[in-house]
Amino acid sequence: MKHTTSGIPSQSRITLLCLAALTIMSGATVAPSLPALQQYFSGTPNSDLWSRLVVTLPALSIALCAPLAGWIADRHGRLQLLKAALVLYGLSGLLALFQDSLAGILTSRLLLGVAVAGTMTSVTALVGNYFSREQRLTYLSQQSTFISIGGVVFLTLGGLLASIHWRAPFAIYFLALLLVPAVKTFLWEPAQVSSFKHRDPKKEKQANSLAFYALLAAATLNSLAFTLIPTQVSFYLREIEISSPSLIAMAIASSNVMGAIASLLIYRRARNQLGVLGVFIASFTIMAASFGLLAGAQNLTEIVAFIALYGLGMGTLIPHIFSTALESAPESKRGKTAGFLTTGIFLGQFISPFVRQPWIDKMGYSSAFSSMALILMFAASSATLIYIIKIKKEFALAYTSGLGSGN
């Protein structure tokens, strides 16, 4: 098998896509089990709160462990970390099958978060090393689409298994162990990692630049917005007397479907035509518009349409965040970059309930959606301001150069 940084074999690409899907599988798989799980542990104090943490708790350990995982990936290699993380992923997921206490299940979920941190960080770093810029754009578009579709598949599969027994969805985590042979066979350690001692410290300062922190903020904000859809739309629909599970699922899934389409068919073209800042401006503006419209939606058709509009913005933003971060990071620091980016994403997911729920309880769903629209519009305005400043600097530089050449 020929290993190059400009292109990789199809088996390697498929392996990377399957590994990326493990991220969404970590939460979506067990979500349908929560009502039955809560009922089973109803005798446990605060079981309502603890059972909900079964889905959200891994995000905390992911956010805490991802930077360390990035350091390990840069220092000791991506593949060693990836293989260890896959084994931990499979074992910690399966561990919940044999736990008869909420404390035991939550402990296994914390360990799963550690595994996801290692998996996502190492895979993201490998993507940065394996692909050239243009091929990375194409791959990340495919990855976002694959993850969006995977979310629907794992949610459906988890629901089917949960109808058999609430423990059954945890068996799906065994799939992670099946990927270990594929990793050993189809992936390889990038040559750049072995040259860690010969890195250029000056070049690596860009990984800690203001632009990178802006990317972290964008990733966190996107996660805050993203979690509003699956966690609150079902309750929002009930307020307008729509309680059919199938209709609720259709409404929520519309963002995944449109996100998959946007990632696969729109993102690369938008990136080449609009540029880095242009995609941020367009994505945040579309997402802001969707939440603003959603706040005033009166029927199912409007809600589905506005959620789909959100998916359009999300589908271009997510691959763009990863692509921009990997493109700007030096090769020997892509693990660190991936680690902090992962922290930004999952920190947003973890803090989202603490940010949104008090506001919803006090002001209602429409107010929460309107507030998110304003925050996203502020992000779009900030990106626009940076774009204007950049254009002015380029114009001033060109004007000064013209005067110099004229003299």
N, C-alpha and C positions, 0 to 999 in steps of 0.2 A: 504494500500500500504506500503510495507516494504522499508524503506529508509536506504541505506547503502552507504559507500564510496567506496566499491569494485565493485558495480554494481547497475544499476538503471533500473526501468521498461521501457519497449519499448515505452510507451506513453511519458515518460519523455525525452527519447532520441530523439524521433521525434520532440517534442516541441523545444528542444535545436537546432536541425538542422534547423527547420523553422525560429527560431530567428536569427541564424547565417546568413541565406540567406537574411535577411533584409539589411545587410551591402551592398551587391552587388546590391540589388534592388534600393537603394537610388540613384544611378547614372545611371545604365543601363536602367532603365525604361523610363527616359525622353530623353535620348540621341537621339532617332530617331525624336523627335519633334523639335530639334534645328533649322533646316532650315526654317520650317514654322513659328516658334516662332520669329526668326530673321526678317522674312519678315513682320510679323504682326506689329512688333515694329520698322520697318525701319525708321520711322519718328523720333525716339528717337536718340539724339546724341550718337555716339559711340556704336550703337546698336550691331555691329558685336562683339565687345569685351564683352559687358555686357551679351549678349545672350550666349556666350560660358561659362561664369562664372556660368550659371545655373547648369551645371554639376559639375564644379570643386570647387565652393565656399563652399559647405558643408564640404569639406576636411579641410578647414581652421578652421572652428569652432570645428570640431572633434578633430583636433590636439591640439587646445587651451584648450578644455574642458575635454578631456579624463583624464588627471591627477587628476583634481578635482573630476570627476566621480569615479575614483579609490579610492580616499580618502573617499568619501561618502559610497561607497560599503563596505569598511573595517570598517568604524565607525558605520554606521547605518543599514547595511544589504544589501545583493544583491537584494533580491526580491522587496523591497520597491522602490529602484532605478529603477529596471527593469520595474515595472508596470507603474511608472510615465513616464519613457522614451518612453514606447510603446504608451501611450496616446498622448504624445507630437509628436511622430513620425507620427501617423495617422492624427492628427489635422493639423500639419504644412504642411504635404504633400498635404492634401486636400485644404488647404488655397489657394494654387496657382490656383485652379480652379476658384476662385472668384476674382482674382486680375486682374486689367486692366492696370497695369503699370509694367515696368521691375523692378523698385525699390521695389514694393510690392512682386513680385515673388522672387527676390533675398533675401529679408528679410525672407520670408518663408523658403527659402533654408538654410539660416544661422541657423534658428531654427531647421530645420531637422538635420543639422549637430550636434547640441547639443543633439538631441534625439539619433542619431546613436552612439555618444560617450558614452552615458549612457547605451544603449542597448549592444553594443559590449563589453564594459568593464565588465558589470555585468555578461553577459553570459560566457565570458572567465574565470572570477573568479569562477563561478559555476562549470564549467568543471574541473577546478583545484581541487575543493572541492569534487565533486561527484565521480571521478574516481581514481582508483589506477593507478600506472605507466603503466602497460601493457595495461589495458583497456583504458587509456587515449590515448595511441599511436593509438589504433584501432579507437577510436572515432574521434580523430583529422584527421585521414586519411579519414574517412567517411565524416567529415565536409568539408574538402577541396574539396572532390569530389562533394558533394552536392552544394557547392557554385559555383564551376566551371560550373556544369550543370545548376544551377539557373541563372547564368549570361546569358547563351544562351537563356533560357526560357523567362526571363524578357526582354531581348533585342528584342526577336521576338514578344512577346506580346505587348511591347511598340510600335514597328513598326506597328503592326496591328491597334492598337488604334490611333496612330498618323495619319494613313491614313483616319480615320474618322474625327478627329479634333485634332489640336495640344495640346489642353488642356486635352484631354481624358486620356492620360497615367497617369496624376496626380491622377486619381481616384483609381489607383492600391494601393496607399498608405493606403487606407481604410483597407486592409488586416491586417495591424499591429494591428488595434483595435480588430480584431477577435481573435488574439492570447492572449489577456488579460485573458479571461476565462481559456484558457489552462494553462497559467502560474499559475493562482490561484489553479487549480485543480491538476496539475501534477508535479509542482516544489515545493521545500521546502527550507527553510533557513538552510544553513549548521550549525551544532553545533559549528564549530570552530569560526564562526563570533561572537557568543555570548560570547566567552571567550577572547574577545579583550583585556580586562584589565589584563589578566594573561599571556600575551605574553612574550617571551624571547628576550630582545633587542639585545643580542649578536648574536643570531641566525639570527635575521632579518637584520644584517649588510650585509649578503650575497646578499640581494635584491639590494643593492647599490654598489656591487662590480664591478670591472673592467669587469668581464665576462658579467654582465648584460648590461653594456654600449656597449659592443661589439655586443650583441644581438640587441640592439636598432639600431646600425649602420647597421647591416645586414638587419634588417627590412626596414630601410629607403632606403638602396641601392636596395633591391629587388623591392620596389615600384617605384623607379626611372627607373629601367629596365623594369618593367612590363608595365608602361604607354607608353613606346615607341612603343609597339606592336599595340594596338588599335588606337593610335592617329597618327602614322606616316606611317604605312604599306600601308594604302590605297593610300597615296600620292606617296609612293615609287613605288607601282604597276603602277600608272598612268605614271610614268617616262618610264616604259617599255611597255607603250601602252596597259595596262589592266585596263579597267574602268568599267567592269560589276559589279554591286553591289553584285550579288550572288557569283561571284568568289572572290571578296574582302572579303565578309563575311566568305566564306569557309576558306580562308587563315588565317584570324584572329582567327576563331573558332578552328583551328587546335591546337593552344596552349592550349585552354580550354579543348579540348577532351583529348589530351595527358596528360595534368596536372591532369585531373580527374583519368585517368588510373594509373598514377604514384602514386598519393596519396593513391588510394585504394589498389593497388596490389603490389607496390614496396616499399613504404616508411617504413613500419614496419620492413620488412626483412632487408632493408638497415640499419636502425637504430640499429638493433640487431647485425648485422655482421660488420658494419664499425665503430660503436660508434658515439659519439656526434661530434667530430671534423671531423671524416671521412665523415659524411654526408655533412657537410659544404664544405669540400674540393671538393667532387664529384659534389655537386649541382652547386657551383660557377664555377667549371671548365666546366661543360656541358653548362651552360648558357653563359659563355665567348666564348666557341667554336661556339655556335649557332649564336651569334651576329657577330663574326668574319667571319663566312661563309656567313651570310646574307648580309654583306657588299659587297661581290663579286658575289651575286646571279644574274643570267642573265635571268631567266625565271620563270614562275609561279610554276612549279614543284619543283624547287630548293627552292623557297621562302617558299612554304608550308612545305616542309621537314625540313627546318632550323627553322621555327617558331615552328613546332611540337617538334623539339629537345629542343628548349627553354622551352616548356611546360613540358618536362621530368624533367629538372632541377628545374623548378618552383614548380612542383607538389610534389617534395620531400622536397624542402626548406621551403615552407610556413608552413606545419604542424610541421616541425622540429623546427622552431623558437618558435612557441607557446608551443610545448611540452617541450623544453629545459627550457624556461622561467618559466613555471608553475612548473616543477619538481624541479627547484633550489630555488623557492620562498617559504618562510615560509607561513603557512596556513593563518595567520592573515594579511599577506601583499599581498595576491594574487590579491586583487582589485587594489592596487597601481601598482603592476607589470603589470597587464592587461591594466591599464590606460596609463602608459608610453609606453608600447608596441604599443598600438593603436595610440598614438601620433607619434611614429616613422614611422608607416605604412602610415598614412595619411599626415604627413609632407612631405614625399617623393612624394606623389601624387600631393600635392599642389605646391611644388617648381619645379616639373618636367618641366612644360611649360617654366618657366623662365630660367631654366638651358639649356634645349635642343634647344629651338627655335632660340636664337641668333647663336648658333653653326651651326644649320642646314641651316639657312639663309646665313651664311658666307661660310661654307665648304661643305654643301650638306649632303644627307642622308647616303651615304656610309661612310663618315668620322665620322658621329655621331654614327653609329653602331660600327665602328672600335674602337672609343674612349670608348664606353660602354664595349666592349670586353676587353680592356686593364684594365679598372677599376675593372671588375669582376674577371679578372685573378689576379689582385693585391690582391683582397679579398681572393681568393683561395690560393695564395702564403702565405698570412699572416696566414691563418688557418693552412697551412702546417708547417710553422715555429713554431707556438705554439705547434703543435703536436710533432714536433721533440724535442723541449725543454722539453715537458712533458715526453716523452719517456726517454730522457737523465736523467732527475731528478729521474724517477722511477728506472732506471738502477743503478744510483749512490746510491740510497737509498738501493736497494737490495744488491748491492756489499758491502756497509758499514755494513749492517746487517749481511751479511755472514761472514765478517771479525770478527765482534763482537762475533758471535756465535762460531767461530773457536777458539777464545781466551778463 
